[in-house]
Amino acid sequence: MKAIPLTCLLPGDFDPKQHKVHFAVWNQIKHPIDVLATNHEEWQEWNSWRSVKNDFNREFIFSMAQDKHDATLWLFGGI
């Protein structure tokens, strides 16, 4: 499978101060790809959860869900 450079998916006027890339990985309970495929509301929570570090403090979140069988594969989860 040929890799798709992330820069090919971003708009020309991309401002990194307004965006965050979220690579969702297994949280020891659920695999992100399963959440993405089965529960839209829960997937939204995965992409808006704020820890004490205020992780998702940008206007736009570009999300990717890790495959549960091959950690090198990712599925686009939305913006």
N, C-alpha and C positions, 0 to 999 in steps of 0.2 A: 504494500500500500504506500502510495506516495504521500509524503507529509505536506500539509497546507500551512504555509507561513502565516502566523497570526497577523502580520502587517497587511496581508491581502484582504483580511476581513474587516479592517478598521477604516473609518471614513478619512478622507484627506485632511479634514480640519480637526483630527483627533487631539483632544487636550487631556493628557494623563492626570491632571489634577481633578478632573470630573469623573474619572473612570477607575474601576478596580477590576482586576481579573481574579475570579474565585475558582480555584481548582478543588472541587469537592471530593473528598476521599472518605473511605470507610471510617465511621465514628465508633467502631467497636460494637455497634448495635445494628445499624442499617447501612446498606450500600447505597451511595448517592444515585446510581443509575436506576435502582429499583424505586427510589422515592420519586425521581424525575418521571418515570414511566407510569406511576400509579397514583400519585397524590399531588396535584398542582399546588394546593394550599401549603402542604408541608414543604414542597420544594421552594416556594416563596420564602418560607420561614428560614430554610437553610441559607438563603441568600440575603437575608435581612437581619439575621441574628447579630446582636452586638454584645461582645464580651466587655470586660473592664478595659480592654485595649481599644474599644470603639472601632472594631474591624471593618464594618460596612458603612463607612461615613462618606461615601461618594454618591453623586447623583445617579450614576449608572454602574451596574454590576454586570460584567461579562462573565457568565458562568459556564463551567465545564464539569461534567460528571465522569468520574473514573469508572472504567469497566471493572466488574468484580472478578472476571476470570483472567484478565490481562492488564496489569497496572500501567502498561505503556499506551493503552488505548483510551481515548476520551471522547465523550459525546457532548456536542454543543447543547447547553441547557437554557440558553436565552440571554437577553440583555434586559 
